[in-house]
Each structure stands twice: as C-alpha cells, then as structure tokens.
Amino acid sequence: MNRVLLFLKGICMGIADVIPGVSGGTLALILGVYKELVDSIKGLNLRFVPALARWLKTRSPEHRAELAERLRELNLPFLMTLGAGIACALAVGSVIIPYVMENFPVPTRAFFFGLIVASVWVPFRMIEFAGSRSVATVVVGVVVGIGAGFVLTNPGATYESTREWFEVSSEGQTLKDLTRLGPSALASADVFWDDHNAPMRDAVRQADPAKFDELSALHAAETNLVADKAAMKARSAPYDEVEVPAGTPLKVPRPEMWFVFISGMIAICAMILPGISGSYILLILGNYFFILNALKGFLTTLAHGAVPLNQGAYVVVFCAGCAIGLLGFSRVLSYLLRERPVPTLGVLVGLMVGCLRGIWPFRATVDGIVTNVWPGSADGVVGAGGMFLVGLAIVVAFGWFGRNRSAEEQA
C-alpha cells in the first residue's frame, strides 16, 4: 500500500479518535485497513529480540537475515506509517477539534453521524452468506451489537468508581494546576464545591471576595449537573484559574490503582472497535478527567524539571492496561474475524448502528441528565442535514476510490 496514502488514512483515524463518540476503528473499516490493523497488532511479539542479540554478537549474514525475517513478521512499516498519521492527527486535532465541538457541536456530530451511517455497509458487504442459517446468525449478531452499542453510548450514563481523597497543599497555584498535581478524578468545578473542600473555599473567599461571589452566583444558577464532556469542561473553565492561597489544603479524589488499569484495558479495546470511542468509555467509567489531569500534570511537572512520580505512577499503570488490553483483545478479535467471520461481522454491524446513539447531533439536559432530543428548529435541521450529507458523500467517495484502486491492482 502506498505509504503516503496509508499515512493519510492514519490521519483520518486520529481525527476520529479526538471526536467524542467516534471511534478510529470505524474509520479503519471505511478506509479498508481494519483487518490488517487488527492482525498486525495481534502479531506484535518480542521474538525479534533473541535474533537481534545474535546479530549484534556475530554480525553474520545469516543472523542478519534471521533478524530481517522476524521484523518482517511484525509488519512494522504498516504500523509505523499508520501510527505516525494517527499521532500527527491527535496532536493537531486535540487543539482544533475541541474548539469545533464546543462552538459547532450539532453540525460536527451530524457530519460524523452521516459518516457512520454510510459506513455500516462496509462490514455488512464483507459478510459471506451461505444459506438461511448464516442469515439467522447475522440477525442475532446485529441485534446483540445494537443492544450493546445502545447501552454503552447512553449520553447521560456514568459509573462512579470507589475513590479515595488525598490532600495536597497549595503553593499559590491555580485550582487547575492543583487538580493536575493531585491528580484529581473530578473537574475543577466539582472539586471546588465538594464538601471535603470547605476550608479551601473559605480561604478563597477571604483572599478574593469578588471572585468567590462570581463563582457562587454561577453555582446558584446551575440547575443541572451535566455528563457531557464538552459541557463539563465549559462549566469548569471559570474555576480553573482560581488562585488557591499558599498553605491552603485541597483534597482531591483518586480512583483505585486497579481501576485505572482496568479502565485502560477497556478504553483501548473500545478504540479498535468500530463505533465506540475510547474517551467516551473513560467518561462513562468516571476516569476521563483523572487520566487527563494525570497526563497533563505529568507533562507539566517534567517541563519544570521535576520528577513526576505521583502522576507518573498512574500514567504508567494506565498505559500498561492499554498495552495488555490492546494485545489481548486484538488476538481475540483476529481469531473471531478469521474463524467466526459471519457472527463477528454481524455484531460489528450492530455495534455501529447501536453506537449512533452516542453521536446523535441534537442533545439537551433534562433533570440533570444529558439526553438525545429531536431538533427544536428548522434552521438546526437544515445545517445538520447538510453536514450529514457531506459525511455520506465522503464515505461513498472513499468506497469508489477503494474499488477503483483494487481493480487497478488486480489488473
């Protein structure tokens, strides 16, 4: 496969991973790299290490050929090129996409809704029907997938894990810096108003009465506590820059270490499944802000020349969970696609359909819960409809390009 084209496909997957409710696995299916990606991840192993050691010791042509063969088995050129595209998109998209989602949430979600609707056909046409039994198997798989996707992508769902409260002392930092130092499992607004932090609020009131009155007015005007990621970030923005007086204790919640590990395993599995967003799963598990704070705190501490032992421990445990989950789940998924393709593809089709709930363009907060709703005005329908059609058109274009390219290669 052309490396430039593969790199561009990685960029598309990376952009999808930044969008709340959209999975890079969906784009991998659309772009025709899904099976090779799963098989390549499954094939990662350390069998090249002994061959590398033998070649470094002898530098013989035989051992060099053995090392080259072991590296070829890993399909590294494919993984490195695709991974580079994903990494570039994540770096750029993490700056651009949140702005777009915050300022144009309905048309952005509508675009990806159209993208996923059109791409349902991709795994469906991969199914090889062989009689009524296979049809029944596909139907059961689709129903199971729809049910799982519908439940997992409930926009108002959250799961509260067991948390322990730890105390950190301010050296004059902002509340945002302290939640990263913790790191905190809650956004800064929730940390500020939690009962554990009444002494901190008293200190802020005495140091900056005007700021405290402003935050109190915002808090009094809140009628709903939302679970939507973008809304939670927007709600916490006024609290992030609150300066906590030096010497003031602040208590922040942290999840158990084992739960951080499990969250990494589950989130990374969601990222390679079409339709399910890993960050969305982290939000449901109540660990999104904790991982975000831990990672940003880790990088900030490093930038100041200190050793981030506190945040680093959680980052390492989370990454270890991701690595084990990715390597383990990719083997299971590769086996199912190879040995049980009909029911597996049926479940993938159902997942993509069921997970449309998580990217529905129109949302509202009802009784404190984020809920999908019907559009309230014709203008919203027209704008969202236009972006929906753009998403459909892009998938059709990708499909046309892929079929023509495949025909050229066969010729």
Secondary structure, 3 states (H helix, E strand, C coil): CCHHHHHHHHHHHHHHHHCCCCCHHHHHHHCCCHHHHHHHHHCCCCCHHHHHHHHHHHCCHHHHHHHHHHHHHCCHHHHHHHHHHHHHHHHHHHHHHHHHHHHCHHHHHHHHHHHHHHHCHHHHCCCCCCCHHHHHHHHHHHHHHHHHHHHHCCCCCCCCCCEEEEEEECCCCEHHHHHHHCCCCCCHHHHHHCHHHHHHHHHHHHHCHHHHHHHHHHHHHCCCCCCCHHHHHHHHHHHHCCECCCCCEEEEEEECHHHHHHHHHHHHHHHHCCCCCHHHHHHHCCCHHHHHHHHHHHHHHHHCCCCCHHHHHHHHHHHHHHHHHHHHHHHHHHHHHHHCHHHHHHHHHHHHHHHHHHHCCCEEEECCEEEECCCCCHHHHHHHHHHHHHHHHHHHHHHHHHHHHHHHHHC
